[in-house]
């Protein structure tokens, strides 16, 4: 699907079509944040995709807003959907880096 198709689906698609796009785009964003290939999301971070996708789905029509207020109801949105997961992401990256270093091993040339 093209970017234009995704936008059209988000604007006028069924809830299932919208959710599919949001989940896919959430995964793509997390891949970039993690700096990993686009083959998988680590199982221990899969909950982030679910929670961020749900938040984005519930915010359809309010994209780009920092806050919303109407008849006594007030909502404030985080600047980044992944902001509250930064410590978990950082911990995963650190752990993954340490595992990678163990697999590579070290040696000296004399």
Residue frames as a rotation matrix with the C-alpha (Angstrom) as fourth column:
UNK 1
0.570 0.822 0.000 0.00
0.822 -0.570 0.000 0.00
0.000 0.000 -1.000 0.00
UNK 2
-0.257 -0.639 0.725 1.17
0.573 -0.705 -0.419 3.50
0.778 0.308 0.547 -0.74
UNK 3
-0.893 -0.132 -0.430 1.29
0.429 -0.537 -0.726 6.34
-0.135 -0.833 0.536 1.74
UNK 4
-0.753 0.656 -0.049 -1.67
-0.624 -0.687 0.372 7.96
0.210 0.311 0.927 -0.03
UNK 5
-0.135 0.702 -0.699 -3.69
-0.075 0.697 0.713 4.75
0.988 0.149 -0.041 0.27
UNK 6
-0.509 -0.123 -0.852 -2.89
0.783 0.345 -0.518 4.57
0.357 -0.931 -0.080 3.99
UNK 7
-0.977 0.137 -0.165 -4.07
-0.051 -0.896 -0.441 8.15
-0.208 -0.423 0.882 4.50
UNK 8
-0.468 0.850 -0.242 -7.30
-0.647 -0.144 0.749 7.49
0.602 0.507 0.617 2.60
UNK 9
-0.122 0.396 -0.910 -7.96
0.354 0.874 0.333 4.38
0.927 -0.282 -0.247 4.70
UNK 10
-0.746 -0.204 -0.634 -7.29
0.665 -0.161 -0.729 6.27
0.047 -0.966 0.256 7.92
UNK 11
-0.916 0.387 -0.107 -9.71
-0.378 -0.921 -0.090 9.00
-0.133 -0.042 0.990 6.87
UNK 12
-0.110 0.960 -0.259 -12.55
-0.994 -0.099 0.055 6.87
0.027 0.263 0.964 5.55
UNK 13
-0.537 -0.164 -0.827 -11.81
-0.348 0.937 0.041 3.19
0.768 0.310 -0.560 6.08
UNK 14
0.597 0.705 -0.383 -13.49
0.003 0.476 0.879 0.70
0.802 -0.526 0.282 8.34
UNK 15
0.718 -0.329 0.613 -12.28
-0.690 -0.228 0.686 0.39
-0.086 -0.916 -0.391 11.93
UNK 16
0.736 -0.454 0.503 -10.45
0.312 0.886 0.343 -2.84
-0.601 -0.095 0.793 11.01
UNK 17
0.565 -0.527 0.635 -8.67
0.688 -0.124 -0.715 -1.16
0.455 0.841 0.292 8.08
UNK 18
0.630 -0.305 0.714 -7.68
-0.417 -0.909 -0.020 1.77
0.655 -0.285 -0.700 10.27
UNK 19
0.774 -0.309 0.553 -6.39
-0.469 0.308 0.828 -0.51
-0.426 -0.900 0.094 13.00
UNK 20
0.724 -0.521 0.452 -4.34
0.646 0.742 -0.179 -2.57
-0.242 0.421 0.874 10.52
UNK 21
0.473 -0.541 0.696 -2.62
0.356 -0.605 -0.712 0.59
0.806 0.584 -0.094 9.25
UNK 22
0.648 -0.198 0.735 -2.04
-0.653 -0.641 0.403 1.94
0.392 -0.741 -0.545 12.75
UNK 23
0.820 -0.366 0.440 -0.48
-0.052 0.718 0.694 -1.35
-0.570 -0.592 0.570 13.93
UNK 24
0.601 -0.610 0.516 1.75
0.791 0.365 -0.490 -1.53
0.111 0.703 0.702 10.83
UNK 25
0.430 -0.416 0.801 2.88
0.054 -0.874 -0.484 2.08
0.901 0.252 -0.353 11.19
UNK 26
0.800 -0.140 0.584 3.47
-0.600 -0.201 0.774 1.64
0.009 -0.970 -0.244 14.93
UNK 27
0.759 -0.543 0.358 5.72
0.431 0.832 0.349 -1.36
-0.487 -0.110 0.866 14.21
UNK 28
0.480 -0.578 0.659 7.61
0.687 -0.220 -0.693 0.63
0.545 0.786 0.292 11.57
UNK 29
0.572 -0.227 0.788 8.22
-0.409 -0.912 0.035 3.46
0.711 -0.342 -0.615 14.01
UNK 30
0.829 -0.256 0.497 9.39
-0.407 0.333 0.850 1.09
-0.383 -0.907 0.172 16.74
UNK 31
0.699 -0.616 0.363 11.79
0.712 0.648 -0.271 -0.59
-0.068 0.448 0.891 14.29
UNK 32
0.383 -0.542 0.748 13.38
0.242 -0.723 -0.647 2.80
0.892 0.429 -0.146 13.65
UNK 33
0.657 -0.089 0.749 13.56
-0.675 -0.513 0.531 3.63
0.337 -0.854 -0.396 17.37
UNK 34
0.823 -0.298 0.483 15.14
-0.108 0.753 0.649 0.24
-0.557 -0.587 0.587 18.13
UNK 35
0.132 -0.791 -0.598 17.48
-0.947 -0.278 0.159 0.41
-0.292 0.545 -0.786 15.16
UNK 36
-0.414 -0.209 0.886 16.65
-0.114 0.977 0.178 -3.15
-0.903 -0.027 -0.428 14.09
UNK 37
-0.995 0.060 -0.083 15.68
-0.070 0.189 0.979 -4.80
0.075 0.980 -0.184 10.84
UNK 38
-0.379 0.925 -0.010 12.05
-0.923 -0.379 -0.072 -4.79
-0.070 -0.018 0.997 9.82
UNK 39
-0.567 0.119 -0.815 11.61
-0.245 0.920 0.305 -8.49
0.786 0.373 -0.493 10.36
UNK 40
0.030 0.522 -0.852 10.28
0.729 0.572 0.376 -8.65
0.684 -0.632 -0.363 13.89
UNK 41
0.209 0.012 0.978 9.51
-0.666 -0.730 0.151 -6.87
0.716 -0.683 -0.144 17.11
UNK 42
-0.810 -0.534 -0.243 11.13
-0.182 0.623 -0.761 -8.57
0.557 -0.572 -0.602 20.10
UNK 43
-0.124 0.825 -0.551 8.50
0.542 0.521 0.659 -10.49
0.831 -0.217 -0.512 22.05
UNK 44
-0.273 -0.035 -0.961 9.30
0.953 -0.143 -0.266 -8.63
-0.128 -0.989 0.073 25.25
UNK 45
-0.853 -0.033 -0.520 8.44
0.032 -0.999 0.012 -5.31
-0.520 -0.006 0.854 23.52
UNK 46
-0.741 0.613 0.274 5.32
0.511 0.251 0.822 -6.47
0.435 0.749 -0.499 21.66
UNK 47
0.014 0.778 -0.628 3.13
0.973 -0.155 -0.171 -4.92
-0.230 -0.609 -0.759 24.37
UNK 48
-0.513 -0.255 -0.819 4.41
0.169 -0.966 0.194 -1.48
-0.841 -0.039 0.539 23.31
UNK 49
-0.981 0.191 0.034 3.01
0.015 -0.101 0.995 -1.99
0.194 0.976 0.096 19.81
UNK 50
-0.322 0.922 -0.215 -0.37
0.833 0.384 0.399 -2.97
0.451 -0.051 -0.891 21.25
UNK 51
0.031 0.344 -0.938 -0.58
0.844 -0.512 -0.160 -0.08
-0.535 -0.787 -0.307 23.71
UNK 52
-0.687 -0.333 -0.646 0.63
-0.013 -0.883 0.470 2.60
-0.726 0.331 0.602 21.30
UNK 53
-0.910 0.394 0.129 -1.63
0.202 0.150 0.968 1.32
0.362 0.907 -0.217 18.51
UNK 54
-0.114 0.909 -0.402 -4.63
0.977 0.175 0.119 1.41
0.178 -0.379 -0.908 20.85
UNK 55
-0.134 -0.002 -0.991 -3.82
0.505 -0.861 -0.066 4.98
-0.853 -0.509 0.116 21.89
UNK 56
-0.907 -0.256 -0.334 -3.45
-0.141 -0.563 0.814 6.05
-0.396 0.786 0.475 18.26
UNK 57
-0.684 0.720 0.119 -6.68
0.565 0.420 0.710 4.33
0.461 0.553 -0.694 17.27
UNK 58
0.091 0.746 -0.659 -8.58
0.982 -0.177 -0.065 6.09
-0.166 -0.641 -0.749 20.05
UNK 59
-0.185 -0.267 -0.946 -7.09
0.256 -0.942 0.216 9.41
-0.949 -0.203 0.242 18.95
UNK 60
-0.568 0.030 0.822 -8.24
0.822 0.048 0.567 9.22
-0.022 0.998 -0.052 15.32
UNK 61
0.409 0.696 0.591 -9.44
0.724 -0.641 0.255 12.67
0.556 0.323 -0.766 14.32
UNK 62
0.991 -0.106 -0.082 -7.22
-0.023 -0.733 0.680 14.38
-0.132 -0.672 -0.728 16.89
UNK 63
0.391 -0.898 0.200 -3.86
0.919 0.392 -0.039 13.72
-0.043 0.199 0.979 15.28
UNK 64
-0.240 -0.630 0.739 -1.39
0.626 -0.682 -0.378 16.53
0.742 0.372 0.558 15.70
UNK 65
0.571 0.501 0.650 -3.18
-0.174 -0.700 0.692 18.03
0.802 -0.509 -0.313 18.68
UNK 66
-0.641 -0.766 -0.035 -1.30
-0.049 0.087 -0.995 18.67
0.766 -0.636 -0.094 21.89
UNK 67
-0.894 0.442 -0.079 -4.45
0.139 0.106 -0.985 19.15
-0.426 -0.891 -0.156 23.92
UNK 68
-0.594 0.795 0.121 -8.21
0.201 0.001 0.980 19.01
0.779 0.606 -0.160 23.48
UNK 69
-0.900 0.349 -0.260 -10.94
0.204 -0.187 -0.961 20.60
-0.384 -0.918 0.097 25.57
UNK 70
-0.626 0.775 0.084 -14.71
-0.192 -0.259 0.947 20.60
0.755 0.577 0.311 25.18
UNK 71
0.323 0.910 0.261 -17.51
-0.456 -0.092 0.885 21.12
0.829 -0.405 0.385 27.70
UNK 72
0.606 -0.104 0.788 -15.44
-0.789 0.041 0.612 20.38
-0.097 -0.994 -0.057 30.76
UNK 73
0.860 -0.362 0.361 -13.56
0.362 0.930 0.071 17.46
-0.361 0.070 0.930 29.17
UNK 74
0.636 -0.722 -0.274 -9.85
-0.767 -0.631 -0.116 18.12
-0.089 0.284 -0.955 28.80
UNK 75
0.856 -0.424 0.295 -7.19
0.425 0.903 0.063 15.84
-0.293 0.071 0.953 27.31
UNK 76
0.487 -0.798 -0.355 -3.46
-0.797 -0.573 0.192 16.39
-0.357 0.189 -0.915 26.91
UNK 77
0.991 -0.132 -0.024 -1.39
0.101 0.850 -0.516 14.23
0.089 0.509 0.856 24.56
UNK 78
0.361 -0.933 -0.013 2.25
0.269 0.090 0.959 13.27
-0.893 -0.349 0.284 24.92
UNK 79
0.224 -0.372 -0.901 4.60
-0.787 -0.614 0.058 14.69
-0.575 0.696 -0.430 22.33
UNK 80
-0.528 -0.411 -0.743 5.68
-0.747 0.641 0.176 11.16
0.404 0.648 -0.646 21.38
UNK 81
0.583 0.796 -0.164 3.53
-0.661 0.582 0.474 8.05
0.473 -0.169 0.865 21.65
UNK 82
0.464 -0.500 -0.731 6.64
0.362 0.860 -0.359 6.13
0.809 -0.098 0.580 22.69
UNK 83
-0.038 -0.530 0.847 7.76
-0.508 -0.720 -0.473 8.61
0.860 -0.449 -0.242 25.37
UNK 84
0.453 0.283 0.845 6.41
-0.891 0.132 0.433 6.66
0.011 -0.950 0.312 28.33
UNK 85
0.987 -0.100 0.127 8.21
0.100 0.995 0.002 3.51
-0.126 0.010 0.992 27.12
UNK 86
0.612 -0.791 0.006 11.62
-0.542 -0.424 -0.725 5.15
0.576 0.440 -0.689 26.75
UNK 87
0.006 -0.648 0.761 13.12
-0.973 0.172 0.154 3.44
-0.231 -0.742 -0.630 29.78
UNK 88
0.500 0.231 0.835 11.92
-0.152 0.972 -0.178 -0.01
-0.853 -0.038 0.521 28.66
UNK 89
0.988 -0.147 0.047 13.22
0.063 0.108 -0.992 0.57
0.141 0.983 0.116 25.15
UNK 90
0.374 -0.899 0.229 16.56
-0.811 -0.437 -0.390 1.79
0.451 -0.040 -0.892 26.47
UNK 91
0.091 -0.302 0.949 16.85
-0.760 0.595 0.262 -1.23
-0.644 -0.745 -0.176 28.79
UNK 92
0.799 0.239 0.551 16.11
0.131 0.826 -0.548 -3.59
-0.586 0.510 0.629 25.89
UNK 93
0.863 -0.504 -0.037 18.68
-0.209 -0.290 -0.934 -1.87
0.460 0.813 -0.356 23.69
UNK 94
0.135 -0.838 0.529 21.32
-0.986 -0.166 -0.012 -2.08
0.098 -0.520 -0.849 26.42
UNK 95
0.240 0.037 0.970 20.56
-0.443 0.893 0.075 -5.75
-0.864 -0.448 0.231 27.07
UNK 96
0.944 0.163 0.286 20.58
0.176 0.482 -0.858 -6.53
-0.278 0.861 0.427 23.36
UNK 97
0.633 -0.774 -0.010 23.91
-0.588 -0.473 -0.656 -4.72
0.503 0.421 -0.755 22.94
UNK 98
0.003 -0.624 0.781 25.43
-0.935 0.275 0.223 -6.72
-0.354 -0.731 -0.583 25.80
UNK 99
0.527 0.263 0.808 24.18
-0.058 0.960 -0.275 -10.01
-0.848 0.098 0.521 24.28
UNK 100
0.987 -0.162 -0.009 25.63
-0.014 -0.029 -0.999 -9.02
0.162 0.986 -0.031 20.91
UNK 101
0.310 -0.924 0.223 29.02
-0.895 -0.363 -0.258 -8.28
0.319 -0.120 -0.940 22.49
UNK 102
0.116 -0.218 0.969 29.03
-0.635 0.734 0.241 -11.70
-0.764 -0.643 -0.053 24.20
UNK 103
0.808 0.286 0.516 28.39
0.165 0.730 -0.663 -13.46
-0.566 0.621 0.542 20.89
UNK 104
0.848 -0.522 -0.098 31.17
-0.330 -0.374 -0.866 -11.61
0.415 0.767 -0.490 19.09
UNK 105
0.729 -0.618 -0.294 33.81
0.672 0.563 0.482 -12.39
-0.132 -0.549 0.826 21.71
UNK 106
0.843 -0.527 -0.109 37.14
-0.529 -0.849 0.015 -10.68
-0.101 0.045 -0.994 22.07
UNK 107
0.707 -0.696 0.124 40.66
0.700 0.714 0.019 -11.56
-0.102 0.074 0.992 21.07
UNK 108
0.630 -0.598 -0.496 44.11
-0.347 -0.788 0.509 -9.99
-0.695 -0.148 -0.703 21.00
UNK 109
0.864 -0.494 0.098 46.71
0.290 0.330 -0.898 -9.91
0.412 0.805 0.428 18.32
UNK 110
0.677 -0.700 -0.227 50.35
0.113 -0.206 0.972 -10.00
-0.728 -0.683 -0.061 19.51
